[in-house]
C-alpha cells in the first residue's frame, strides 16, 4: 500500500523544536552556559545549539521522528494490520534531508506492507464455529 504524507510548515517547526530540545537535554555541558538545577541546560541560543549538535544530525533525527510518528498515527487511526517494521519511504535519506527545512512544508511517499488478509479471514471463520 503506497501513501503520500504532507505536513505543514507549522507541524515541521513544532517537531524540529521538540527534537532540538530533547537533544539539548542529553548534550554535554555547553561552555559558557551553566546547568540549572535538575541538570537542565540553560537558555542556549538555537543557532549555537545547532552548531554544537550538528545540523545534519538534528535534521536526521527530525525526519526520523516525522516519518515514524505520522505513520504510526495513520496506522492506528485506520486500524491497519502492518507487518512488523514494514513501513519504508520511497525516497532515500539524502533526498528527504535535501527537501526538509524547519517551518516549510514537507512531504514524503511511504510504502506500508500489510499483513495478508488470509490470516484475518481464517481467524474470523474459526470464531463463528
C-alpha angles and dihedrals in degrees: 000000000000123000137184115214122193125183129193124239091254091056094048091048092050093051091045092053092046094050092045090052091049092049091047090055092057096039121108117260113292114232111248094020120090122218115245125224111294092035095279117152112238122241102305114180113257095235091052091049091050090051093050097043095040122250093236092053093049092047091050091052092047094051091046090051093047094050096045097043097045093046092046090051092049094048091048094046094048094041092232123172103225125185110248112279092351098133114108136167119234091219122074121246090255093053091050091048092051093052096044123096124158112251093020128101113271131191139175140178119238135191116212118196109212125204112258113271091225090076091054095048094048092051092048093051092050090053092055094056 
